[in-house]
């Protein structure tokens, strides 16, 4: 389950989203769509723990990423999760 409560994101004094709450059960899909600069990537970075919201919470038990934010801030790219090694993209 992915859950986030009352997320607010502000970039350069511009609010991208405010008081955003969402919950997704295992197997559910959510399409994140919007214009350039609308906050799509910022939202995904917050949900994965790569960025912090201005306010709100994403309980740690919902974060399934094996990436550590510290690895990104040090300039070193983390190794991909072992499950990704077996993934293939086909047309």
C-alpha positions in Angstrom: 0.0 0.0 0.0 1.1 3.5 -0.8 -0.2 6.3 1.4 0.5 10.0 1.6 -1.2 12.6 3.8 -1.6 16.3 3.1 1.5 16.7 1.0 2.5 20.2 0.0 5.3 21.0 -2.3 6.6 24.6 -3.0 9.4 25.2 -5.5 11.0 28.7 -5.8 8.1 30.2 -3.8 5.6 28.6 -6.2 3.1 26.1 -4.8 3.0 23.0 -7.0 0.4 21.1 -4.9 -1.1 21.5 -1.5 -2.9 19.2 1.0 -2.6 16.3 -1.4 -3.7 13.0 0.1 -3.6 9.7 -1.7 -3.9 6.0 -1.0 -3.2 3.1 -3.4 -3.7 -0.6 -2.6 -1.4 -3.2 -4.0 -2.1 -3.7 -7.7 -3.9 -0.3 -8.1 -2.5 2.1 -10.7 -2.5 5.9 -10.7 -1.7 8.0 -13.7 0.2 11.2 -12.8 -0.4 13.8 -15.6 0.0 17.5 -16.0 1.8 20.3 -17.8 5.6 20.8 -17.6 6.3 22.3 -14.2 3.1 21.1 -12.6 4.8 19.0 -10.0 4.7 15.4 -11.3 8.4 14.6 -10.8 8.4 16.4 -7.4 5.5 14.3 -6.3 7.2 11.1 -7.3 10.5 12.1 -5.7 8.6 12.8 -2.4 6.8 9.5 -2.6 10.1 7.6 -3.1 11.8 9.5 -0.3 14.2 11.4 -2.6 12.8 14.8 -1.6 10.9 16.2 1.4 7.5 17.8 1.2 7.0 21.3 2.6 4.4 19.7 4.8 2.6 16.4 5.1 3.8 12.8 5.5 4.6 9.7 3.6 4.8 6.9 6.2 8.0 5.0 5.8 6.3 1.7 5.7 4.7 2.7 2.4 8.1 3.5 0.7 9.2 0.5 -1.2 12.2 1.9 -2.9 15.6 0.4 -2.0 17.3 3.6 -3.0 18.7 5.8 -0.2 18.4 9.6 -0.5 21.9 9.9 0.9 23.3 8.0 -2.1 21.9 10.7 -4.5 23.1 13.7 -2.5 26.7 12.3 -2.5 26.7 12.2 -6.3 27.0 8.4 -6.4 24.3 6.5 -8.2 23.1 3.5 -6.2 23.0 0.0 -7.6 19.6 -0.9 -9.1 17.5 -3.3 -7.0 18.2 -6.9 -7.9 14.7 -7.4 -9.3 15.5 -4.8 -12.0 18.4 -6.8 -13.4 16.0 -9.5 -14.8 13.7 -6.9 -16.4 13.6 -6.6 -20.1 11.9 -4.0 -22.3 10.4 -5.2 -25.5 8.5 -3.3 -28.2 
